[in-house]
Amino acid sequence: MQTRGPAGDIEISGEDNSSQLYSGPLVVLTSRFSASASEILAGALQDYGRALIVGDSSTFGKGTVQSILPLAPILKQYGVAGADNAGELKVTIRKFYRPSGASTQLQGVKADIVIPSTSDLNEIGESAMKDPLPWDTLPSARFAKENRVEPVLEALRAKSARRVATGNGFAWIRSEIAFGKQSRATKSVSLNEVERRDEKDQLKARQKTREHELAGQSGKTPRAYEITLKDADTPGLPPPLTQQPSPTKVAAESAEDDASSESDREVIMNEAERILADYIGMEEKAAAVEFSISRK
């Protein structure tokens, strides 16, 4: 990670550790709420070509470092009488940058494959705040790019796009996105009690319809496993638990939470898993072809 201080100095931090714990395909799922350290990690893995970034069109865009400055010691230093708890100032002291030299400020980390979601809004992010610091770049750090993602990216995008276009879960998400855009475009609120009650009833009916859909999808009990620290290093999964939660209990727990957003998260997570499965399959196929060629 590179950082720039108020004097314009550049520092490169991080340990040089050549040992590798995992060499397989890697997918990082992000959203507009992925910020700060999450963006540093996702941006670095993307720059190295080591991981496929999927999720919202971009992350939060917080590329700044803050320090908390207590005011009481400063007031005492200058002889200004005041309470012991005089408050604090939050001061921006640095910006951080990706290995490529690009800042994560404002622009965040752009996804390689965008998965539609209701959280992908311009109102969420550093750019929506008052007087944000601008986006800029530094000279790139020296690093070797693995280029694992680019050769298969277009094929992965095409596979994901076909699933998103036909999946029932994404049909609901698209309707929620359209509904949200329409709601934000409405700049006035009716003061008529009958109209307001009618709007509220429509929202309740919409939510009820979604809850019924989720209850129908919950008819099949998910298989549950218990993994403890004792068997965490054992390859594969342990036998499934014999006592599974009942479908009615699963549906009831989903209804107690925000059923719509919970389902949306599951739809997005499932698509991320399918993208990873596609990615693994493509790498295995490429490795088999390379092995075949090397034997000839």
Sine and cosine of phi, psi and omega as CSV:
sin_phi,cos_phi,sin_psi,cos_psi,sin_omega,cos_omega
0.00,0.00,0.70,-0.72,0.08,-1.00
-0.97,-0.25,0.61,-0.79,0.08,-1.00
-0.76,-0.65,0.46,-0.89,0.07,-1.00
-0.82,-0.57,0.81,-0.59,0.02,-1.00
-1.00,0.04,-0.01,-1.00,-0.04,-1.00
-0.89,0.46,-0.40,0.92,0.01,-1.00
-1.00,0.04,0.01,1.00,0.02,-1.00
1.00,0.04,0.07,1.00,-0.02,-1.00
-0.95,0.31,0.53,-0.85,-0.02,-1.00
-0.93,-0.37,0.76,-0.64,0.07,-1.00
-0.83,-0.56,0.63,-0.78,0.07,-1.00
-0.90,-0.43,0.87,-0.49,-0.03,-1.00
-0.91,-0.42,0.32,-0.95,0.01,-1.00
0.78,-0.62,0.50,-0.87,-0.03,-1.00
-1.00,-0.03,0.59,-0.81,0.07,-1.00
-1.00,-0.01,0.98,-0.18,-0.03,-1.00
-0.79,-0.61,0.94,-0.34,-0.10,-0.99
-0.99,0.14,-0.15,0.99,0.00,-1.00
-0.95,0.32,0.59,-0.80,-0.06,-1.00
-0.84,-0.54,0.84,-0.54,-0.02,-1.00
-1.00,0.00,-0.47,0.88,-0.03,-1.00
-0.57,-0.82,0.78,-0.63,-0.06,-1.00
-0.89,-0.46,0.06,1.00,-0.07,-1.00
-0.99,0.10,-0.03,-1.00,0.02,-1.00
-0.87,0.50,0.58,-0.82,-0.08,-1.00
-0.68,-0.73,0.76,-0.65,0.07,-1.00
-0.86,-0.51,0.72,-0.70,0.07,-1.00
-0.91,-0.42,0.86,-0.50,0.00,-1.00
-1.00,-0.05,0.85,-0.53,-0.04,-1.00
-0.83,-0.55,0.19,-0.98,0.08,-1.00
-0.52,-0.85,0.00,-1.00,0.07,-1.00
-0.89,0.47,-0.34,0.94,-0.02,-1.00
-1.00,0.00,-0.06,1.00,0.09,-1.00
-0.97,0.26,0.89,-0.46,-0.14,-0.99
-0.65,-0.76,0.36,-0.93,0.16,-0.99
0.85,0.52,-0.92,-0.39,-0.07,-1.00
-0.87,0.50,-0.57,0.82,0.04,-1.00
-0.88,0.48,-0.62,0.79,0.00,-1.00
-0.95,0.30,-0.58,0.82,0.06,-1.00
-0.87,0.50,-0.73,0.68,-0.01,-1.00
-0.90,0.43,-0.78,0.62,-0.04,-1.00
-0.88,0.47,-0.67,0.74,-0.01,-1.00
-0.91,0.42,-0.65,0.76,0.00,-1.00
-0.92,0.40,-0.70,0.71,0.00,-1.00
-0.90,0.43,-0.56,0.83,0.04,-1.00
-0.94,0.33,-0.69,0.73,0.01,-1.00
-0.88,0.47,-0.64,0.77,0.00,-1.00
-0.96,0.28,-0.20,0.98,-0.09,-1.00
0.94,0.35,0.43,0.90,-0.09,-1.00
-1.00,-0.08,-0.42,0.91,-0.06,-1.00
-0.66,-0.75,0.48,-0.88,0.07,-1.00
-1.00,-0.05,0.83,-0.56,-0.01,-1.00
-0.99,-0.11,0.85,-0.53,0.00,-1.00
-0.78,-0.63,0.45,-0.90,0.03,-1.00
0.67,-0.74,-0.57,-0.82,0.04,-1.00
-0.88,0.48,0.31,-0.95,-0.09,-1.00
-0.84,0.54,-0.53,0.85,0.07,-1.00
-0.41,-0.91,0.23,-0.97,0.04,-1.00
-1.00,0.04,-0.15,-0.99,-0.15,-0.99
-0.89,0.46,-0.64,0.77,0.00,-1.00
1.00,0.00,0.57,0.82,0.05,-1.00
-0.99,-0.14,0.99,-0.15,-0.02,-1.00
-0.93,-0.36,0.47,0.88,-0.05,-1.00
-0.87,-0.50,0.36,-0.93,0.02,-1.00
-0.88,-0.48,0.76,-0.65,-0.01,-1.00
-0.92,-0.40,0.42,-0.91,0.09,-1.00
-0.77,-0.64,0.64,-0.77,0.02,-1.00
-1.00,-0.03,0.83,-0.56,-0.07,-1.00
-0.91,-0.42,0.96,-0.27,0.04,-1.00
-0.91,0.42,0.67,-0.75,-0.07,-1.00
-1.00,0.03,-0.42,0.91,-0.07,-1.00
-0.84,0.55,-0.74,0.67,0.00,-1.00
-0.89,0.46,-0.57,0.82,0.00,-1.00
-0.93,0.36,-0.67,0.74,0.03,-1.00
-0.89,0.46,-0.68,0.73,0.01,-1.00
-0.91,0.42,-0.60,0.80,0.00,-1.00
-0.87,0.49,-0.59,0.81,-0.02,-1.00
-0.99,-0.15,0.23,0.97,0.09,-1.00
0.95,0.32,0.39,0.92,0.02,-1.00
-1.00,-0.02,0.86,-0.50,-0.02,-1.00
-0.95,0.31,0.64,-0.77,0.01,-1.00
-0.13,-0.99,0.16,-0.99,0.01,-1.00
-0.93,0.36,0.40,-0.92,0.01,-1.00
-0.87,0.49,-0.60,0.80,0.02,-1.00
-0.99,-0.14,0.99,0.15,-0.06,-1.00
-1.00,0.03,0.02,1.00,-0.01,-1.00
0.99,-0.11,-0.09,-1.00,-0.07,-1.00
-0.62,-0.78,0.37,-0.93,0.14,-0.99
-0.91,-0.42,0.68,-0.73,0.11,-0.99
-0.98,-0.18,0.91,-0.42,-0.12,-0.99
-0.92,-0.40,0.76,-0.65,0.09,-1.00
-0.98,0.18,0.86,-0.51,-0.11,-0.99
-0.91,-0.42,-0.33,0.94,-0.04,-1.00
-0.48,-0.88,0.25,-0.97,0.21,-0.98
-0.81,-0.58,0.55,-0.84,0.05,-1.00
-0.92,-0.40,0.39,-0.92,-0.18,-0.98
-0.71,-0.70,0.41,-0.91,0.04,-1.00
-0.98,0.21,0.24,-0.97,0.06,-1.00
-0.82,0.58,-0.53,0.85,0.01,-1.00
-0.94,0.33,-0.22,0.98,-0.03,-1.00
0.99,-0.15,-0.18,0.98,0.01,-1.00
-0.98,0.18,0.65,-0.76,0.06,-1.00
-0.98,0.21,0.46,-0.89,0.14,-0.99
-1.00,0.01,-0.07,1.00,-0.02,-1.00
-0.88,0.47,0.73,-0.68,0.04,-1.00
0.93,0.37,-0.83,0.56,-0.09,-1.00
-0.98,0.22,-0.39,0.92,-0.04,-1.00
0.90,0.44,-0.43,-0.90,0.05,-1.00
-0.92,-0.39,0.88,-0.48,-0.05,-1.00
-0.98,0.18,0.68,-0.73,-0.02,-1.00
-0.95,0.31,0.60,-0.80,0.13,-0.99
-0.95,0.32,-0.61,0.79,0.07,-1.00
-0.78,-0.63,0.87,-0.49,-0.02,-1.00
-1.00,0.04,0.78,-0.62,0.09,-1.00
-0.96,-0.30,0.85,-0.53,-0.03,-1.00
-0.83,0.55,0.68,-0.74,0.05,-1.00
-0.41,-0.91,0.35,-0.94,-0.01,-1.00
-0.98,0.20,-0.17,0.98,0.01,-1.00
-1.00,-0.01,-0.08,1.00,-0.05,-1.00
-0.99,0.11,0.96,0.27,-0.09,-1.00
-0.86,-0.52,0.60,-0.80,0.04,-1.00
-0.92,0.40,-0.36,0.93,-0.01,-1.00
-0.96,0.27,-0.21,0.98,0.01,-1.00
-0.97,-0.23,0.88,-0.47,0.03,-1.00
0.59,-0.81,0.23,-0.97,0.00,-1.00
-0.89,0.47,-0.54,0.84,-0.04,-1.00
-0.91,0.40,-0.35,0.94,0.00,-1.00
-1.00,0.07,-0.07,1.00,-0.03,-1.00
-1.00,0.02,0.22,-0.98,-0.05,-1.00
-0.98,0.20,0.76,-0.65,0.08,-1.00
0.79,0.62,0.81,0.59,0.04,-1.00
-0.96,0.27,0.46,-0.89,0.09,-1.00
-0.92,0.39,0.51,-0.86,-0.08,-1.00
-0.97,0.26,0.28,-0.96,0.13,-0.99
-0.99,0.16,0.63,-0.78,0.07,-1.00
-0.43,-0.90,-0.09,-1.00,-0.05,-1.00
-0.71,-0.71,0.32,-0.95,0.13,-0.99
-0.84,-0.54,0.23,-0.97,0.15,-0.99
-0.86,0.50,0.63,-0.78,-0.04,-1.00
-0.90,0.44,0.59,-0.81,0.15,-0.99
-0.96,0.27,0.31,-0.95,0.04,-1.00
-1.00,0.09,0.87,-0.49,0.04,-1.00
-0.43,-0.90,0.44,-0.90,0.02,-1.00
-1.00,-0.05,0.85,-0.53,-0.03,-1.00
-1.00,0.08,0.74,-0.67,-0.02,-1.00
-0.99,0.16,-0.49,0.87,0.05,-1.00
0.83,0.55,0.73,0.69,0.01,-1.00
-0.99,0.12,-0.46,0.89,-0.17,-0.99
-1.00,0.00,-0.71,0.70,-0.16,-0.99
-0.82,0.57,-0.65,0.76,-0.04,-1.00
-0.89,0.46,-0.42,0.91,-0.06,-1.00
-0.91,-0.41,0.04,1.00,-0.16,-0.99
-0.89,0.46,-0.74,0.67,-0.06,-1.00
-0.89,0.45,-0.63,0.78,0.02,-1.00
-0.92,0.40,-0.65,0.76,0.03,-1.00
-0.91,0.41,-0.65,0.76,0.04,-1.00
-0.87,0.49,-0.69,0.73,-0.03,-1.00
-0.90,0.43,-0.69,0.73,0.02,-1.00
-0.89,0.46,-0.70,0.71,0.00,-1.00
-0.91,0.42,-0.67,0.74,-0.01,-1.00
-0.87,0.50,-0.62,0.79,0.01,-1.00
-0.91,0.41,-0.65,0.76,0.01,-1.00
-0.93,0.36,-0.67,0.74,-0.01,-1.00
-0.89,0.45,-0.60,0.80,-0.04,-1.00
-0.94,0.35,-0.45,0.90,-0.11,-0.99
-0.92,-0.40,-0.19,0.98,-0.07,-1.00
-0.96,0.29,0.68,-0.73,0.00,-1.00
-0.90,0.44,-0.63,0.77,0.00,-1.00
-0.87,0.49,-0.64,0.77,-0.01,-1.00
-0.96,0.27,-0.41,0.91,0.10,-1.00
-0.89,0.46,-0.67,0.74,0.05,-1.00
-0.91,0.42,-0.69,0.73,-0.01,-1.00
-0.88,0.47,-0.66,0.75,0.03,-1.00
-0.90,0.44,-0.62,0.79,0.03,-1.00
-0.92,0.38,-0.59,0.81,0.05,-1.00
-0.92,0.38,-0.62,0.78,0.04,-1.00
-0.89,0.45,-0.71,0.70,0.01,-1.00
-0.90,0.44,-0.65,0.76,0.02,-1.00
-0.90,0.44,-0.67,0.74,0.01,-1.00
-0.91,0.42,-0.66,0.76,0.03,-1.00
-0.89,0.45,-0.66,0.75,0.01,-1.00
-0.91,0.42,-0.64,0.77,0.00,-1.00
-0.91,0.41,-0.66,0.75,-0.01,-1.00
-0.95,0.32,-0.45,0.89,0.01,-1.00
-0.96,0.27,-0.34,0.94,0.02,-1.00
-0.98,0.18,0.92,-0.40,-0.11,-0.99
-0.99,-0.13,0.09,1.00,-0.01,-1.00
-0.71,-0.70,0.39,-0.92,0.01,-1.00
-0.81,-0.58,0.75,-0.66,-0.01,-1.00
-0.95,0.33,0.67,-0.75,0.08,-1.00
-0.99,-0.10,0.04,1.00,0.04,-1.00
-0.98,0.21,0.84,-0.55,-0.09,-1.00
-0.87,0.49,-0.66,0.75,-0.03,-1.00
-0.89,0.45,-0.70,0.71,0.01,-1.00
-0.91,0.42,-0.66,0.76,-0.01,-1.00
-0.91,0.41,-0.65,0.76,0.03,-1.00
-0.91,0.42,-0.60,0.80,0.02,-1.00
-0.90,0.43,-0.68,0.74,0.04,-1.00
-0.88,0.48,-0.67,0.74,-0.01,-1.00
-0.91,0.43,-0.65,0.76,0.02,-1.00
-0.90,0.43,-0.61,0.80,0.02,-1.00
-0.90,0.43,-0.64,0.77,0.03,-1.00
-0.91,0.43,-0.67,0.74,0.02,-1.00
-0.89,0.45,-0.67,0.74,0.01,-1.00
-0.89,0.45,-0.64,0.77,0.03,-1.00
-0.88,0.47,-0.70,0.71,0.00,-1.00
-0.92,0.40,-0.64,0.77,0.02,-1.00
-0.88,0.47,-0.66,0.75,0.03,-1.00
-0.86,0.51,-0.68,0.73,0.00,-1.00
-0.92,0.39,-0.64,0.77,0.01,-1.00
-0.90,0.44,-0.62,0.79,0.05,-1.00
-0.90,0.43,-0.64,0.77,0.04,-1.00
-0.88,0.47,-0.69,0.73,-0.01,-1.00
-0.92,0.40,-0.63,0.78,0.02,-1.00
-0.89,0.46,-0.60,0.80,0.05,-1.00
-0.92,0.39,-0.57,0.82,0.01,-1.00
-0.97,0.26,-0.34,0.94,-0.07,-1.00
-1.00,0.04,0.10,0.99,-0.03,-1.00
-0.88,0.47,-0.48,0.88,0.01,-1.00
-1.00,-0.05,0.87,-0.50,-0.06,-1.00
-0.95,0.31,0.78,-0.63,0.03,-1.00
-0.94,0.34,0.56,-0.83,0.04,-1.00
-0.98,0.20,0.74,-0.68,-0.08,-1.00
-0.90,-0.43,0.60,-0.80,0.03,-1.00
-0.80,-0.61,0.49,-0.87,0.09,-1.00
-0.91,-0.40,0.90,-0.45,0.00,-1.00
-0.89,-0.45,0.86,-0.51,0.00,-1.00
-0.95,-0.32,0.16,-0.99,0.05,-1.00
-0.88,0.48,-0.46,0.89,-0.03,-1.00
-0.90,0.44,-0.62,0.78,-0.05,-1.00
-0.90,-0.43,0.31,0.95,-0.04,-1.00
-0.90,0.44,-0.52,0.85,-0.03,-1.00
-1.00,0.04,-0.07,1.00,0.00,-1.00
-0.97,0.25,0.78,-0.63,0.00,-1.00
-0.88,0.48,0.54,-0.84,0.04,-1.00
0.98,0.22,-0.11,-0.99,-0.02,-1.00
-0.97,-0.24,0.52,-0.86,0.10,-1.00
-0.95,0.30,0.16,-0.99,0.07,-1.00
-0.85,0.53,0.58,-0.81,0.00,-1.00
-0.91,0.41,0.44,-0.90,0.02,-1.00
-0.90,0.44,0.63,-0.77,-0.02,-1.00
-0.97,0.24,-0.52,0.85,0.02,-1.00
-0.99,-0.16,0.97,-0.24,-0.02,-1.00
-0.99,-0.11,0.49,-0.87,0.10,-1.00
-0.90,0.43,0.65,-0.76,-0.04,-1.00
-0.94,0.35,0.48,-0.88,0.02,-1.00
-0.84,0.54,-0.61,0.79,-0.01,-1.00
-0.92,0.39,-0.59,0.81,0.03,-1.00
-0.93,0.37,-0.66,0.75,0.03,-1.00
-0.87,0.49,-0.72,0.70,-0.01,-1.00
-0.90,0.44,-0.64,0.77,-0.01,-1.00
-0.91,0.40,-0.67,0.75,0.01,-1.00
-0.91,0.41,-0.59,0.80,0.04,-1.00
-0.91,0.41,-0.62,0.78,-0.01,-1.00
-0.93,0.35,-0.51,0.86,0.00,-1.00
-0.93,0.38,-0.58,0.82,0.07,-1.00
-0.99,0.13,-0.11,-0.99,0.11,-0.99
-0.97,0.24,0.99,-0.14,-0.14,-0.99
-0.87,0.50,-0.64,0.77,-0.05,-1.00
-0.90,0.43,-0.80,0.60,-0.06,-1.00
-0.92,0.39,-0.58,0.81,0.02,-1.00
-0.88,0.47,-0.70,0.72,0.02,-1.00
-0.90,0.43,-0.65,0.76,0.03,-1.00
-0.85,0.52,-0.69,0.72,0.01,-1.00
-0.88,0.47,-0.64,0.76,0.01,-1.00
-0.91,0.42,-0.66,0.75,0.02,-1.00
-0.87,0.50,-0.71,0.71,-0.03,-1.00
-0.93,0.38,-0.68,0.73,0.03,-1.00
-0.88,0.47,-0.68,0.74,0.00,-1.00
-0.89,0.46,-0.64,0.77,0.03,-1.00
-0.92,0.39,-0.63,0.77,0.05,-1.00
-0.88,0.48,-0.63,0.78,0.04,-1.00
-0.91,0.42,-0.64,0.77,0.01,-1.00
-0.92,0.39,-0.62,0.79,0.06,-1.00
-0.89,0.47,-0.68,0.73,0.03,-1.00
-0.89,0.45,-0.66,0.75,0.03,-1.00
-0.89,0.46,-0.67,0.75,0.06,-1.00
-0.88,0.48,-0.69,0.73,-0.02,-1.00
-0.87,0.48,-0.72,0.69,0.02,-1.00
-0.88,0.48,-0.70,0.71,0.00,-1.00
-0.88,0.48,-0.65,0.76,0.00,-1.00
-0.93,0.37,-0.63,0.78,0.02,-1.00
-0.93,0.37,-0.64,0.77,0.02,-1.00
-0.90,0.43,-0.63,0.78,0.02,-1.00
-0.91,0.41,-0.68,0.74,0.01,-1.00
-0.90,0.43,-0.63,0.78,0.00,-1.00
-0.92,0.39,-0.61,0.79,0.02,-1.00
-0.92,0.40,-0.64,0.77,0.04,-1.00
-0.90,0.43,-0.68,0.73,-0.01,-1.00
-0.91,0.42,-0.62,0.78,0.04,-1.00
-0.91,0.41,-0.65,0.76,0.00,-1.00
-0.90,0.45,-0.69,0.73,-0.01,-1.00
-0.91,0.41,-0.65,0.76,-0.05,-1.00
-0.92,0.39,-0.42,0.91,0.00,-1.00
-0.99,0.17,-0.33,0.95,-0.04,-1.00
-0.98,0.18,0.00,0.00,0.00,0.00
